[in-house]
Amino acid sequence: GLAPGDMVGVTIRDECPHLVLSLALQRLGCTQVTLPGRDPPAMRQAMAARLSVVAVLGEGAADALPGATLLLPEMARIAQDAALDAIALPQAPEGGIVLTSSGTTGQEKLVLMTADLLGRQAAMTSRDGRVRHRIATNEFNNGKQQQLASLWVGATELLVNNRGERGLAEGLAEHGEAAG
């Protein structure tokens, strides 16, 4: 039931499904904002109201917010079926991403990253290597923004909470990069 231009909140803690769903929202032409599961409900609710969020992609009933439809994707299916090696960000995605500041000096500032801005940022990071890793998950704006840039330029992104028992060095070695 989502349509181009809809503002959708994303409260998905697991990075792989979060990233897959973010790409799907872009493909649909929706604008999205991450409403981190670590934030208190009142904080998520205030941000959703401020941006007129019409739906929230969440993991369970606790992610519901007043005035927004709660959509519960089949997380196990996404994790099982997602082959991120084969997923590429569309060259001209329609949807944008709203990034928020921390709000440490007052109300959070909002920045809309359009497809054009995401593409320009990706071009600037194309020299960062073909295998990348961020300590921050995609529930943090910088982590999500950089993951999308990595995919845009065809790089491999090692996801923080999807490494399982492997360490960073093992993940880098698996993809042909020396740990340093």
The 8 nearest C-alpha neighbors of each residue, nearest first, counted from 0:
[[1, 2, 54, 70, 5, 68, 3, 53],
 [2, 0, 5, 3, 29, 27, 54, 7],
 [1, 3, 5, 4, 0, 29, 27, 28],
 [4, 2, 28, 29, 5, 27, 1, 94],
 [3, 5, 29, 28, 30, 2, 6, 94],
 [6, 4, 29, 3, 2, 30, 7, 1],
 [5, 7, 30, 52, 31, 53, 29, 4],
 [8, 6, 31, 54, 52, 55, 53, 5],
 [7, 9, 55, 32, 33, 31, 34, 52],
 [8, 10, 33, 56, 34, 55, 11, 32],
 [11, 9, 57, 34, 35, 36, 56, 33],
 [10, 12, 17, 57, 13, 9, 58, 56],
 [11, 13, 14, 10, 36, 138, 17, 35],
 [14, 12, 11, 15, 16, 17, 160, 161],
 [15, 13, 17, 16, 18, 137, 12, 160],
 [14, 16, 18, 17, 13, 19, 78, 161],
 [17, 15, 19, 18, 14, 77, 20, 13],
 [18, 16, 14, 20, 11, 15, 19, 21],
 [17, 19, 21, 15, 16, 20, 14, 22],
 [18, 20, 16, 22, 21, 17, 15, 23],
 [19, 21, 23, 17, 22, 18, 16, 24],
 [22, 20, 18, 24, 23, 19, 17, 25],
 [21, 23, 25, 19, 20, 24, 26, 18],
 [22, 24, 20, 26, 25, 21, 27, 19],
 [25, 23, 27, 21, 29, 26, 22, 20],
 [26, 24, 94, 28, 22, 27, 23, 92],
 [25, 27, 23, 24, 28, 92, 22, 93],
 [28, 26, 24, 25, 29, 3, 23, 2],
 [27, 29, 94, 3, 93, 25, 26, 4],
 [30, 28, 94, 4, 3, 5, 24, 27],
 [29, 31, 95, 6, 94, 96, 5, 4],
 [32, 30, 7, 96, 6, 8, 97, 29],
 [31, 33, 97, 8, 96, 9, 34, 7],
 [32, 34, 9, 8, 35, 10, 138, 31],
 [33, 35, 10, 9, 43, 8, 32, 36],
 [36, 34, 37, 138, 10, 38, 33, 12],
 [35, 37, 38, 10, 12, 34, 11, 62],
 [36, 38, 35, 39, 12, 34, 138, 40],
 [39, 37, 36, 35, 42, 40, 43, 34],
 [38, 40, 42, 41, 43, 37, 36, 44],
 [41, 39, 43, 42, 44, 38, 62, 64],
 [42, 40, 44, 39, 43, 45, 38, 46],
 [41, 43, 45, 39, 44, 40, 38, 46],
 [44, 42, 40, 46, 41, 45, 34, 47],
 [43, 45, 41, 47, 42, 46, 40, 64],
 [46, 44, 48, 42, 47, 43, 49, 41],
 [45, 47, 49, 43, 48, 44, 50, 42],
 [48, 46, 52, 44, 50, 45, 49, 51],
 [49, 47, 51, 45, 50, 46, 44, 52],
 [48, 50, 46, 47, 51, 45, 52, 44],
 [49, 51, 47, 48, 52, 46, 6, 32],
 [52, 50, 48, 49, 47, 53, 6, 46],
 [51, 53, 6, 47, 7, 50, 54, 8],
 [54, 52, 67, 6, 7, 51, 68, 5],
 [55, 53, 68, 67, 7, 52, 69, 8],
 [56, 54, 8, 69, 7, 9, 57, 70],
 [57, 55, 70, 9, 10, 71, 69, 8],
 [58, 56, 10, 71, 62, 11, 59, 55],
 [57, 59, 71, 11, 62, 10, 56, 60],
 [60, 58, 61, 62, 57, 71, 63, 69],
 [59, 61, 62, 63, 58, 57, 69, 71],
 [60, 62, 59, 63, 58, 57, 64, 40],
 [61, 63, 60, 57, 59, 64, 58, 10],
 [64, 62, 69, 60, 61, 65, 55, 57],
 [63, 65, 67, 44, 66, 62, 69, 55],
 [66, 64, 67, 63, 44, 68, 48, 47],
 [65, 67, 64, 68, 53, 52, 48, 54],
 [68, 66, 54, 53, 65, 64, 52, 69],
 [67, 69, 54, 55, 53, 70, 66, 63],
 [68, 70, 55, 63, 54, 56, 67, 71],
 [69, 71, 56, 55, 57, 72, 68, 54],
 [70, 72, 57, 58, 56, 69, 73, 59],
 [73, 71, 74, 70, 56, 57, 58, 77],
 [72, 74, 76, 75, 77, 71, 58, 78],
 [75, 73, 77, 76, 72, 78, 16, 58],
 [76, 74, 78, 77, 73, 79, 80, 72],
 [75, 77, 79, 73, 74, 78, 80, 81],
 [76, 78, 74, 80, 79, 75, 81, 16],
 [79, 77, 75, 76, 81, 80, 74, 16],
 [78, 80, 76, 77, 81, 75, 82, 74],
 [81, 79, 77, 78, 76, 82, 75, 83],
 [82, 80, 78, 77, 83, 79, 19, 15],
 [81, 83, 84, 85, 80, 86, 79, 78],
 [82, 84, 86, 85, 81, 19, 87, 15],
 [85, 83, 82, 86, 155, 87, 81, 153],
 [84, 86, 83, 82, 87, 81, 153, 88],
 [87, 85, 83, 84, 88, 82, 150, 19],
 [88, 86, 150, 89, 85, 151, 153, 83],
 [87, 89, 151, 150, 90, 22, 86, 147],
 [88, 90, 92, 91, 87, 26, 151, 22],
 [91, 89, 92, 88, 151, 118, 87, 114],
 [92, 90, 89, 114, 93, 115, 88, 118],
 [93, 91, 89, 25, 26, 114, 94, 90],
 [92, 94, 28, 25, 91, 26, 114, 95],
 [95, 93, 28, 25, 29, 30, 92, 24],
 [96, 94, 113, 30, 112, 114, 31, 111],
 [95, 97, 31, 112, 30, 111, 32, 98],
 [96, 98, 111, 32, 110, 31, 112, 109],
 [99, 97, 110, 109, 140, 96, 111, 32],
 [100, 98, 109, 108, 107, 110, 97, 101],
 [99, 101, 107, 108, 102, 109, 98, 103],
 [102, 100, 103, 107, 99, 108, 104, 106],
 [101, 103, 107, 106, 105, 104, 100, 108],
 [102, 104, 101, 105, 107, 106, 100, 108],
 [105, 103, 102, 106, 107, 101, 100, 108],
 [106, 104, 102, 103, 107, 108, 101, 100],
 [105, 107, 102, 108, 104, 103, 101, 100],
 [108, 106, 102, 100, 101, 99, 105, 109],
 [107, 109, 100, 99, 106, 110, 102, 101],
 [108, 110, 99, 98, 97, 107, 111, 100],
 [109, 111, 98, 97, 112, 99, 108, 96],
 [110, 112, 97, 96, 113, 98, 95, 109],
 [113, 111, 96, 95, 116, 97, 117, 110],
 [114, 112, 95, 116, 115, 111, 117, 96],
 [113, 115, 117, 116, 92, 95, 118, 91],
 [114, 116, 118, 113, 117, 119, 91, 112],
 [115, 117, 119, 113, 118, 114, 112, 120],
 [118, 116, 114, 120, 115, 119, 121, 112],
 [117, 119, 121, 115, 116, 120, 114, 122],
 [120, 118, 116, 122, 121, 117, 115, 123],
 [119, 121, 123, 117, 122, 118, 116, 124],
 [120, 122, 148, 118, 124, 119, 123, 117],
 [121, 123, 119, 125, 120, 124, 118, 152],
 [124, 122, 120, 121, 125, 119, 126, 127],
 [125, 123, 121, 126, 127, 122, 120, 148],
 [124, 126, 122, 127, 123, 152, 121, 128],
 [127, 125, 124, 128, 123, 129, 122, 152],
 [128, 126, 124, 125, 129, 131, 130, 123],
 [129, 127, 126, 130, 131, 125, 154, 124],
 [128, 130, 154, 155, 131, 127, 153, 149],
 [131, 129, 155, 128, 154, 156, 176, 174],
 [132, 130, 156, 157, 155, 129, 128, 133],
 [131, 133, 157, 156, 134, 158, 130, 159],
 [134, 132, 135, 142, 131, 159, 136, 158],
 [133, 135, 159, 136, 132, 142, 158, 160],
 [136, 134, 142, 133, 139, 137, 159, 141],
 [137, 135, 142, 138, 139, 159, 134, 14],
 [136, 138, 143, 142, 139, 14, 140, 135],
 [137, 139, 136, 35, 33, 140, 12, 143],
 [140, 138, 137, 142, 141, 136, 135, 143],
 [139, 141, 143, 142, 98, 144, 138, 137],
 [142, 140, 144, 143, 139, 145, 135, 137],
 [141, 143, 137, 135, 145, 136, 139, 140],
 [144, 142, 137, 146, 140, 145, 141, 147],
 [143, 145, 141, 147, 142, 146, 140, 148],
 [144, 146, 148, 142, 147, 143, 141, 149],
 [147, 145, 149, 143, 148, 144, 142, 150],
 [146, 148, 150, 149, 144, 145, 151, 143],
 [147, 149, 121, 145, 151, 146, 150, 144],
 [150, 148, 154, 146, 147, 151, 152, 145],
 [151, 149, 153, 147, 152, 148, 154, 87],
 [150, 152, 148, 88, 149, 153, 147, 121],
 [153, 151, 150, 149, 154, 125, 121, 148],
 [154, 152, 150, 151, 149, 155, 129, 87],
 [153, 155, 129, 149, 150, 130, 152, 156],
 [156, 154, 130, 129, 131, 157, 149, 153],
 [155, 157, 131, 132, 130, 158, 146, 154],
 [158, 156, 132, 131, 159, 155, 170, 130],
 [159, 157, 161, 160, 156, 14, 162, 132],
 [160, 158, 161, 136, 134, 162, 157, 133],
 [159, 161, 162, 158, 14, 13, 163, 136],
 [162, 160, 158, 163, 159, 14, 15, 13],
 [163, 161, 165, 160, 164, 159, 158, 166],
 [164, 162, 161, 165, 160, 166, 159, 158],
 [163, 165, 162, 166, 161, 169, 167, 160],
 [166, 164, 163, 162, 169, 170, 167, 168],
 [165, 167, 169, 168, 170, 164, 162, 163],
 [166, 168, 170, 169, 171, 165, 178, 162],
 [169, 167, 171, 178, 170, 166, 172, 177],
 [170, 168, 172, 166, 171, 167, 165, 173],
 [171, 169, 167, 173, 172, 168, 166, 165],
 [170, 172, 176, 168, 174, 173, 169, 167],
 [171, 173, 175, 169, 176, 174, 170, 168],
 [174, 172, 170, 171, 175, 169, 176, 168],
 [173, 175, 171, 172, 176, 170, 130, 155],
 [176, 174, 172, 173, 171, 177, 130, 170],
 [175, 177, 171, 172, 174, 178, 130, 173],
 [178, 176, 172, 179, 171, 175, 168, 174],
 [179, 177, 168, 171, 176, 172, 167, 169],
 [178, 177, 168, 176, 171, 167, 172, 169]]
